Amino acid sequence: MRVVVLGSAAGGGFPQWNSNGASCRRARAGDPAAVPRTQTGLAVSEDGKRWFLVNASPDLREQIGRSPFLHPRLPARAERHSPIAGVILTGADVDAIAGLLTLRERHAFTLYATKRVLAVLDANPIFEVLARPVVDRRAVALGERVVLGEALAVELFATPGKTPLYLESDDAPPITVDGVTVGAALSDAAGTVLFVPSCAAMTPELKARIEDARLVFFDATLWRDDEMILQGAGAKTGRRMGHMSLSGPEGTLAAFADVEGPEKILIHINNTNPILLADSRERAEVERAGWRVAFDGQEIVT
């Protein structure tokens, strides 16, 4: 399985367009320790010919443009072609679905998502630009193994999370494990790669799944729960937004302290998170704990 990180930042990217935070200023200035990143997504293939995107960020057009393996390959006389065979969605947040509008040029592919996520798309007529006779919307049940190729398959599984921000009511929604937020398990004969870009808490079931994987991409939105409040970047905690923080007794580093099996990569990193800075104390701490920090264009072959 060939896995390419198309984007590794959380919503807004890095630097975020309207952020004047210290890290974003360093990124804009070209500081080599503050490498820019687009919003999170993966591309996966078993043969290097047919590719499946995992989430479609608002930066998808840019991500495709800088990824030659996603460019048209037919002879010049062919007007249109793409090696993109499908898109797998792990939620209905803006930074997971907005890029679908980039794929509106009547290219045939299959869209894989839970019924709840497809219902969000169905309820918004703008997504009808993905012409239904051309783009097949495939509802995937939690735990269902969907074959994508000769050996490649995907399974969607529930992770603790919450309703997307733009669908929230006035009252803060509870953290639930009901399929609103899901992870993707991509597998072939060599093993399983887990993609968990949003997770509000560790559960025994999730931990067991992680321990059996070869590689896990895991939610690294914030370093600490009150990070955005302290930096004046927002009024909500990480927990309120449905994300575990990396630090603290209930954080990701603590939750993975006794997990020895998979290779571990942090992804979906908010512009306020100091692990984006290669020279930060926090980056050194996650690396000592056995983690790598995802970057755009990173490629892993399992």
Buried (B, 14 or more C-beta within 10 A) or exposed (E): BBBBBBBBBBBBBBBBEEBEBEBBEBBEEEBEEBBBBBBBBBBBBBEEEBBBBBBBBBBBEBBBEEBEBBEEEEEEEEEEEBBBBBBBBBBBBBBBBBBBBBBBEEBEBBBBBBEBBBEBBEEEEEBEEBEEEEBEBEBBEBEBEBEBBEEBBBBBBBBBBBBBEEEEEEEEBEBBBEBBBBBBBBBBEEBBBBBBBBBBBBBEEBBEBBBEBBBBBBBBBBBBBEBBBEBEBBEBBBBBBBBBBBBBEEBBBBBBEEBEEBBBBBBBBBBBBBBBBBEBEBBEBBEEBBBBBBBBBBEBEB
